[in-house]
Amino acid sequence: MVHRQTRAFYRLVDELKAAHPSLEIESCASGGARVDLEVMEHCDRVWASDDIDPTERQRI
């Protein structure tokens, strides 16, 4: 089930970007560093955390 959801997410991102070429999509691991390599092929940026404080981000 999880694999199907992941594949559906990739399809959704690809379809949105195809329909809106200037759209940029970011992904976030919410601090858990749970980014799979394939998501980097579909998203424009991947963040290790949703924390935007630069001093906090140094530790991540």
PDB file of N, CA, C and O in Angstrom, chain B, residues numbered from 101:
ATOM      1  N   MET B 101       0.820  -1.197   0.000  1.00  0.00           N
ATOM      2  CA  MET B 101       0.000   0.000   0.000  1.00  0.00           C
ATOM      3  C   MET B 101       0.863   1.260   0.000  1.00  0.00           C
ATOM      4  O   MET B 101       0.603   2.197  -0.755  1.00  0.00           O
ATOM      5  N   VAL B 102       1.888   1.278   0.847  1.00  0.00           N
ATOM      6  CA  VAL B 102       2.747   2.460   0.925  1.00  0.00           C
ATOM      7  C   VAL B 102       3.423   2.710  -0.417  1.00  0.00           C
ATOM      8  O   VAL B 102       3.540   3.858  -0.846  1.00  0.00           O
ATOM      9  N   HIS B 103       3.867   1.655  -1.079  1.00  0.00           N
ATOM     10  CA  HIS B 103       4.520   1.809  -2.383  1.00  0.00           C
ATOM     11  C   HIS B 103       3.559   2.441  -3.393  1.00  0.00           C
ATOM     12  O   HIS B 103       3.962   3.308  -4.168  1.00  0.00           O
ATOM     13  N   ARG B 104       2.309   2.021  -3.390  1.00  0.00           N
ATOM     14  CA  ARG B 104       1.318   2.598  -4.315  1.00  0.00           C
ATOM     15  C   ARG B 104       1.079   4.073  -4.012  1.00  0.00           C
ATOM     16  O   ARG B 104       0.936   4.884  -4.927  1.00  0.00           O
ATOM     17  N   GLN B 105       1.036   4.417  -2.731  1.00  0.00           N
ATOM     18  CA  GLN B 105       0.848   5.823  -2.360  1.00  0.00           C
ATOM     19  C   GLN B 105       2.039   6.668  -2.801  1.00  0.00           C
ATOM     20  O   GLN B 105       1.871   7.791  -3.277  1.00  0.00           O
ATOM     21  N   THR B 106       3.221   6.131  -2.642  1.00  0.00           N
ATOM     22  CA  THR B 106       4.422   6.849  -3.059  1.00  0.00           C
ATOM     23  C   THR B 106       4.429   7.056  -4.560  1.00  0.00           C
ATOM     24  O   THR B 106       4.716   8.157  -5.032  1.00  0.00           O
ATOM     25  N   ARG B 107       4.115   6.008  -5.321  1.00  0.00           N
ATOM     26  CA  ARG B 107       4.069   6.120  -6.785  1.00  0.00           C
ATOM     27  C   ARG B 107       2.992   7.136  -7.205  1.00  0.00           C
ATOM     28  O   ARG B 107       3.192   7.906  -8.144  1.00  0.00           O
ATOM     29  N   ALA B 108       1.861   7.129  -6.509  1.00  0.00           N
ATOM     30  CA  ALA B 108       0.787   8.080  -6.821  1.00  0.00           C
ATOM     31  C   ALA B 108       1.243   9.512  -6.538  1.00  0.00           C
ATOM     32  O   ALA B 108       0.909  10.429  -7.288  1.00  0.00           O
ATOM     33  N   PHE B 109       1.995   9.703  -5.472  1.00  0.00           N
ATOM     34  CA  PHE B 109       2.541  11.030  -5.167  1.00  0.00           C
ATOM     35  C   PHE B 109       3.459  11.504  -6.288  1.00  0.00           C
ATOM     36  O   PHE B 109       3.362  12.651  -6.725  1.00  0.00           O
ATOM     37  N   TYR B 110       4.342  10.636  -6.755  1.00  0.00           N
ATOM     38  CA  TYR B 110       5.244  11.002  -7.858  1.00  0.00           C
ATOM     39  C   TYR B 110       4.447  11.361  -9.109  1.00  0.00           C
ATOM     40  O   TYR B 110       4.765  12.340  -9.784  1.00  0.00           O
ATOM     41  N   ARG B 111       3.424  10.586  -9.420  1.00  0.00           N
ATOM     42  CA  ARG B 111       2.584  10.882 -10.590  1.00  0.00           C
ATOM     43  C   ARG B 111       1.894  12.233 -10.437  1.00  0.00           C
ATOM     44  O   ARG B 111       1.852  13.025 -11.379  1.00  0.00           O
ATOM     45  N   LEU B 112       1.357  12.493  -9.254  1.00  0.00           N
ATOM     46  CA  LEU B 112       0.684  13.765  -8.994  1.00  0.00           C
ATOM     47  C   LEU B 112       1.636  14.936  -9.212  1.00  0.00           C
ATOM     48  O   LEU B 112       1.293  15.903  -9.892  1.00  0.00           O
ATOM     49  N   VAL B 113       2.824  14.846  -8.638  1.00  0.00           N
ATOM     50  CA  VAL B 113       3.812  15.914  -8.793  1.00  0.00           C
ATOM     51  C   VAL B 113       4.162  16.104 -10.267  1.00  0.00           C
ATOM     52  O   VAL B 113       4.207  17.233 -10.755  1.00  0.00           O
ATOM     53  N   ASP B 114       4.408  15.015 -10.969  1.00  0.00           N
ATOM     54  CA  ASP B 114       4.765  15.101 -12.390  1.00  0.00           C
ATOM     55  C   ASP B 114       3.634  15.711 -13.217  1.00  0.00           C
ATOM     56  O   ASP B 114       3.886  16.525 -14.106  1.00  0.00           O
ATOM     57  N   GLU B 115       2.397  15.326 -12.933  1.00  0.00           N
ATOM     58  CA  GLU B 115       1.253  15.870 -13.670  1.00  0.00           C
ATOM     59  C   GLU B 115       1.064  17.363 -13.385  1.00  0.00           C
ATOM     60  O   GLU B 115       0.776  18.139 -14.296  1.00  0.00           O
ATOM     61  N   LEU B 116       1.224  17.759 -12.137  1.00  0.00           N
ATOM     62  CA  LEU B 116       1.109  19.177 -11.788  1.00  0.00           C
ATOM     63  C   LEU B 116       2.183  20.004 -12.489  1.00  0.00           C
ATOM     64  O   LEU B 116       1.904  21.083 -13.013  1.00  0.00           O
ATOM     65  N   LYS B 117       3.411  19.489 -12.493  1.00  0.00           N
ATOM     66  CA  LYS B 117       4.497  20.222 -13.138  1.00  0.00           C
ATOM     67  C   LYS B 117       4.326  20.262 -14.652  1.00  0.00           C
ATOM     68  O   LYS B 117       4.705  21.245 -15.288  1.00  0.00           O
ATOM     69  N   ALA B 118       3.767  19.217 -15.232  1.00  0.00           N
ATOM     70  CA  ALA B 118       3.517  19.210 -16.679  1.00  0.00           C
ATOM     71  C   ALA B 118       2.427  20.221 -17.038  1.00  0.00           C
ATOM     72  O   ALA B 118       2.510  20.897 -18.064  1.00  0.00           O
ATOM     73  N   ALA B 119       1.415  20.318 -16.190  1.00  0.00           N
ATOM     74  CA  ALA B 119       0.311  21.248 -16.443  1.00  0.00           C
ATOM     75  C   ALA B 119       0.691  22.701 -16.148  1.00  0.00           C
ATOM     76  O   ALA B 119       0.113  23.630 -16.711  1.00  0.00           O
ATOM     77  N   HIS B 120       1.664  22.883 -15.263  1.00  0.00           N
ATOM     78  CA  HIS B 120       2.082  24.226 -14.838  1.00  0.00           C
ATOM     79  C   HIS B 120       3.612  24.281 -14.847  1.00  0.00           C
ATOM     80  O   HIS B 120       4.236  24.124 -13.798  1.00  0.00           O
ATOM     81  N   PRO B 121       4.219  24.499 -16.004  1.00  0.00           N
ATOM     82  CA  PRO B 121       5.678  24.412 -16.150  1.00  0.00           C
ATOM     83  C   PRO B 121       6.491  25.311 -15.218  1.00  0.00           C
ATOM     84  O   PRO B 121       7.633  24.978 -14.901  1.00  0.00           O
ATOM     85  N   SER B 122       5.945  26.421 -14.779  1.00  0.00           N
ATOM     86  CA  SER B 122       6.709  27.303 -13.887  1.00  0.00           C
ATOM     87  C   SER B 122       6.538  26.934 -12.407  1.00  0.00           C
ATOM     88  O   SER B 122       7.144  27.558 -11.536  1.00  0.00           O
ATOM     89  N   LEU B 123       5.722  25.934 -12.131  1.00  0.00           N
ATOM     90  CA  LEU B 123       5.490  25.499 -10.752  1.00  0.00           C
ATOM     91  C   LEU B 123       6.751  24.853 -10.183  1.00  0.00           C
ATOM     92  O   LEU B 123       7.372  24.008 -10.826  1.00  0.00           O
ATOM     93  N   GLU B 124       7.117  25.259  -8.977  1.00  0.00           N
ATOM     94  CA  GLU B 124       8.235  24.635  -8.270  1.00  0.00           C
ATOM     95  C   GLU B 124       7.679  23.936  -7.042  1.00  0.00           C
ATOM     96  O   GLU B 124       6.900  24.518  -6.287  1.00  0.00           O
ATOM     97  N   ILE B 125       8.076  22.702  -6.846  1.00  0.00           N
ATOM     98  CA  ILE B 125       7.573  21.907  -5.725  1.00  0.00           C
ATOM     99  C   ILE B 125       8.728  21.575  -4.795  1.00  0.00           C
ATOM    100  O   ILE B 125       9.783  21.103  -5.219  1.00  0.00           O
ATOM    101  N   GLU B 126       8.496  21.835  -3.513  1.00  0.00           N
ATOM    102  CA  GLU B 126       9.485  21.538  -2.492  1.00  0.00           C
ATOM    103  C   GLU B 126       8.983  20.378  -1.646  1.00  0.00           C
ATOM    104  O   GLU B 126       7.780  20.218  -1.437  1.00  0.00           O
ATOM    105  N   SER B 127       9.910  19.580  -1.168  1.00  0.00           N
ATOM    106  CA  SER B 127       9.579  18.477  -0.275  1.00  0.00           C
ATOM    107  C   SER B 127      10.330  18.694   1.033  1.00  0.00           C
ATOM    108  O   SER B 127      11.402  19.299   1.053  1.00  0.00           O
ATOM    109  N   CYS B 128       9.765  18.200   2.111  1.00  0.00           N
ATOM    110  CA  CYS B 128      10.379  18.378   3.425  1.00  0.00           C
ATOM    111  C   CYS B 128      10.331  17.065   4.189  1.00  0.00           C
ATOM    112  O   CYS B 128       9.321  16.361   4.176  1.00  0.00           O
ATOM    113  N   ALA B 129      11.431  16.744   4.853  1.00  0.00           N
ATOM    114  CA  ALA B 129      11.500  15.518   5.641  1.00  0.00           C
ATOM    115  C   ALA B 129      11.080  15.745   7.087  1.00  0.00           C
ATOM    116  O   ALA B 129      11.113  14.814   7.891  1.00  0.00           O
ATOM    117  N   SER B 130      10.689  16.954   7.426  1.00  0.00           N
ATOM    118  CA  SER B 130      10.210  17.307   8.771  1.00  0.00           C
ATOM    119  C   SER B 130      11.207  16.968   9.871  1.00  0.00           C
ATOM    120  O   SER B 130      10.814  16.597  10.977  1.00  0.00           O
ATOM    121  N   GLY B 131      12.479  17.093   9.573  1.00  0.00           N
ATOM    122  CA  GLY B 131      13.509  16.868  10.579  1.00  0.00           C
ATOM    123  C   GLY B 131      13.938  15.426  10.734  1.00  0.00           C
ATOM    124  O   GLY B 131      14.899  15.144  11.449  1.00  0.00           O
ATOM    125  N   GLY B 132      13.251  14.509  10.082  1.00  0.00           N
ATOM    126  CA  GLY B 132      13.586  13.103  10.244  1.00  0.00           C
ATOM    127  C   GLY B 132      14.537  12.567   9.196  1.00  0.00           C
ATOM    128  O   GLY B 132      14.904  11.393   9.236  1.00  0.00           O
ATOM    129  N   ALA B 133      14.945  13.411   8.255  1.00  0.00           N
ATOM    130  CA  ALA B 133      15.859  13.015   7.181  1.00  0.00           C
ATOM    131  C   ALA B 133      15.335  11.791   6.439  1.00  0.00           C
ATOM    132  O   ALA B 133      16.098  10.890   6.091  1.00  0.00           O
ATOM    133  N   ARG B 134      14.026  11.766   6.201  1.00  0.00           N
ATOM    134  CA  ARG B 134      13.399  10.618   5.541  1.00  0.00           C
ATOM    135  C   ARG B 134      13.137  10.925   4.070  1.00  0.00           C
ATOM    136  O   ARG B 134      12.008  10.800   3.597  1.00  0.00           O
ATOM    137  N   VAL B 135      14.149  11.314   3.374  1.00  0.00           N
ATOM    138  CA  VAL B 135      13.991  11.638   1.963  1.00  0.00           C
ATOM    139  C   VAL B 135      14.478  10.448   1.144  1.00  0.00           C
ATOM    140  O   VAL B 135      15.627  10.027   1.271  1.00  0.00           O
ATOM    141  N   ASP B 136      13.602   9.912   0.307  1.00  0.00           N
ATOM    142  CA  ASP B 136      14.071   8.854  -0.576  1.00  0.00           C
ATOM    143  C   ASP B 136      14.703   9.500  -1.805  1.00  0.00           C
ATOM    144  O   ASP B 136      14.358  10.627  -2.160  1.00  0.00           O
ATOM    145  N   LEU B 137      15.606   8.809  -2.440  1.00  0.00           N
ATOM    146  CA  LEU B 137      16.349   9.387  -3.559  1.00  0.00           C
ATOM    147  C   LEU B 137      15.449   9.767  -4.724  1.00  0.00           C
ATOM    148  O   LEU B 137      15.713  10.758  -5.406  1.00  0.00           O
ATOM    149  N   GLU B 138      14.396   9.002  -4.963  1.00  0.00           N
ATOM    150  CA  GLU B 138      13.546   9.280  -6.119  1.00  0.00           C
ATOM    151  C   GLU B 138      12.761  10.578  -5.972  1.00  0.00           C
ATOM    152  O   GLU B 138      12.466  11.236  -6.969  1.00  0.00           O
ATOM    153  N   VAL B 139      12.419  10.953  -4.747  1.00  0.00           N
ATOM    154  CA  VAL B 139      11.665  12.202  -4.573  1.00  0.00           C
ATOM    155  C   VAL B 139      12.483  13.387  -5.087  1.00  0.00           C
ATOM    156  O   VAL B 139      11.920  14.394  -5.514  1.00  0.00           O
ATOM    157  N   MET B 140      13.808  13.266  -5.046  1.00  0.00           N
ATOM    158  CA  MET B 140      14.656  14.346  -5.545  1.00  0.00           C
ATOM    159  C   MET B 140      14.559  14.496  -7.059  1.00  0.00           C
ATOM    160  O   MET B 140      14.874  15.557  -7.597  1.00  0.00           O
ATOM    161  N   GLU B 141      14.131  13.457  -7.741  1.00  0.00           N
ATOM    162  CA  GLU B 141      13.934  13.542  -9.186  1.00  0.00           C
ATOM    163  C   GLU B 141      12.634  14.264  -9.540  1.00  0.00           C
ATOM    164  O   GLU B 141      12.495  14.781 -10.649  1.00  0.00           O
ATOM    165  N   HIS B 142      11.698  14.301  -8.622  1.00  0.00           N
ATOM    166  CA  HIS B 142      10.375  14.860  -8.899  1.00  0.00           C
ATOM    167  C   HIS B 142      10.173  16.259  -8.314  1.00  0.00           C
ATOM    168  O   HIS B 142       9.343  17.023  -8.805  1.00  0.00           O
ATOM    169  N   CYS B 143      10.920  16.589  -7.280  1.00  0.00           N
ATOM    170  CA  CYS B 143      10.772  17.887  -6.618  1.00  0.00           C
ATOM    171  C   CYS B 143      11.964  18.785  -6.945  1.00  0.00           C
ATOM    172  O   CYS B 143      13.056  18.308  -7.252  1.00  0.00           O
ATOM    173  N   ASP B 144      11.730  20.079  -6.873  1.00  0.00           N
ATOM    174  CA  ASP B 144      12.792  21.033  -7.189  1.00  0.00           C
ATOM    175  C   ASP B 144      13.765  21.231  -6.032  1.00  0.00           C
ATOM    176  O   ASP B 144      14.954  21.463  -6.248  1.00  0.00           O
ATOM    177  N   ARG B 145      13.265  21.140  -4.824  1.00  0.00           N
ATOM    178  CA  ARG B 145      14.094  21.264  -3.633  1.00  0.00           C
ATOM    179  C   ARG B 145      13.609  20.276  -2.586  1.00  0.00           C
ATOM    180  O   ARG B 145      12.421  19.966  -2.500  1.00  0.00           O
ATOM    181  N   VAL B 146      14.549  19.793  -1.799  1.00  0.00           N
ATOM    182  CA  VAL B 146      14.212  18.902  -0.689  1.00  0.00           C
ATOM    183  C   VAL B 146      14.907  19.454   0.551  1.00  0.00           C
ATOM    184  O   VAL B 146      16.122  19.654   0.567  1.00  0.00           O
ATOM    185  N   TRP B 147      14.123  19.690   1.568  1.00  0.00           N
ATOM    186  CA  TRP B 147      14.651  20.224   2.820  1.00  0.00           C
ATOM    187  C   TRP B 147      14.695  19.116   3.868  1.00  0.00           C
ATOM    188  O   TRP B 147      13.795  18.279   3.936  1.00  0.00           O
ATOM    189  N   ALA B 148      15.737  19.117   4.676  1.00  0.00           N
ATOM    190  CA  ALA B 148      15.862  18.111   5.739  1.00  0.00           C
ATOM    191  C   ALA B 148      14.910  18.396   6.896  1.00  0.00           C
ATOM    192  O   ALA B 148      14.627  17.509   7.702  1.00  0.00           O
ATOM    193  N   SER B 149      14.418  19.623   6.980  1.00  0.00           N
ATOM    194  CA  SER B 149      13.521  20.007   8.068  1.00  0.00           C
ATOM    195  C   SER B 149      12.636  21.162   7.613  1.00  0.00           C
ATOM    196  O   SER B 149      12.967  21.871   6.663  1.00  0.00           O
ATOM    197  N   ASP B 150      11.519  21.344   8.293  1.00  0.00           N
ATOM    198  CA  ASP B 150      10.675  22.497   8.004  1.00  0.00           C
ATOM    199  C   ASP B 150      11.063  23.691   8.882  1.00  0.00           C
ATOM    200  O   ASP B 150      10.398  24.726   8.849  1.00  0.00           O
ATOM    201  N   ASP B 151      12.119  23.552   9.652  1.00  0.00           N
ATOM    202  CA  ASP B 151      12.634  24.623  10.497  1.00  0.00           C
ATOM    203  C   ASP B 151      13.374  25.631   9.613  1.00  0.00           C
ATOM    204  O   ASP B 151      14.306  25.261   8.899  1.00  0.00           O
ATOM    205  N   ILE B 152      12.965  26.897   9.659  1.00  0.00           N
ATOM    206  CA  ILE B 152      13.590  27.902   8.795  1.00  0.00           C
ATOM    207  C   ILE B 152      14.600  28.779   9.539  1.00  0.00           C
ATOM    208  O   ILE B 152      15.163  29.701   8.949  1.00  0.00           O
ATOM    209  N   ASP B 153      14.832  28.507  10.806  1.00  0.00           N
ATOM    210  CA  ASP B 153      15.823  29.258  11.580  1.00  0.00           C
ATOM    211  C   ASP B 153      17.226  28.794  11.161  1.00  0.00           C
ATOM    212  O   ASP B 153      17.559  27.623  11.345  1.00  0.00           O
ATOM    213  N   PRO B 154      18.058  29.694  10.600  1.00  0.00           N
ATOM    214  CA  PRO B 154      19.360  29.260  10.092  1.00  0.00           C
ATOM    215  C   PRO B 154      20.280  28.666  11.157  1.00  0.00           C
ATOM    216  O   PRO B 154      21.050  27.752  10.860  1.00  0.00           O
ATOM    217  N   THR B 155      20.215  29.168  12.390  1.00  0.00           N
ATOM    218  CA  THR B 155      21.074  28.590  13.427  1.00  0.00           C
ATOM    219  C   THR B 155      20.593  27.199  13.827  1.00  0.00           C
ATOM    220  O   THR B 155      21.409  26.331  14.139  1.00  0.00           O
ATOM    221  N   GLU B 156      19.303  26.980  13.821  1.00  0.00           N
ATOM    222  CA  GLU B 156      18.757  25.650  14.118  1.00  0.00           C
ATOM    223  C   GLU B 156      19.102  24.670  12.996  1.00  0.00           C
ATOM    224  O   GLU B 156      19.406  23.506  13.253  1.00  0.00           O
ATOM    225  N   ARG B 157      19.054  25.151  11.749  1.00  0.00           N
ATOM    226  CA  ARG B 157      19.305  24.282  10.588  1.00  0.00           C
ATOM    227  C   ARG B 157      20.745  23.789  10.552  1.00  0.00           C
ATOM    228  O   ARG B 157      21.010  22.735   9.975  1.00  0.00           O
ATOM    229  N   GLN B 158      21.680  24.517  11.149  1.00  0.00           N
ATOM    230  CA  GLN B 158      23.075  24.077  11.156  1.00  0.00           C
ATOM    231  C   GLN B 158      23.222  22.723  11.835  1.00  0.00           C
ATOM    232  O   GLN B 158      24.081  21.928  11.452  1.00  0.00           O
ATOM    233  N   ARG B 159      22.403  22.457  12.829  1.00  0.00           N
ATOM    234  CA  ARG B 159      22.496  21.189  13.564  1.00  0.00           C
ATOM    235  C   ARG B 159      21.881  20.029  12.810  1.00  0.00           C
ATOM    236  O   ARG B 159      22.179  18.871  13.106  1.00  0.00           O
ATOM    237  N   ILE B 160      21.028  20.318  11.841  1.00  0.00           N
ATOM    238  CA  ILE B 160      20.299  19.252  11.144  1.00  0.00           C
ATOM    239  C   ILE B 160      21.154  18.623  10.074  1.00  0.00           C
ATOM    240  O   ILE B 160      20.705  17.707   9.385  1.00  0.00           O
TER     241      ILE B 160
END
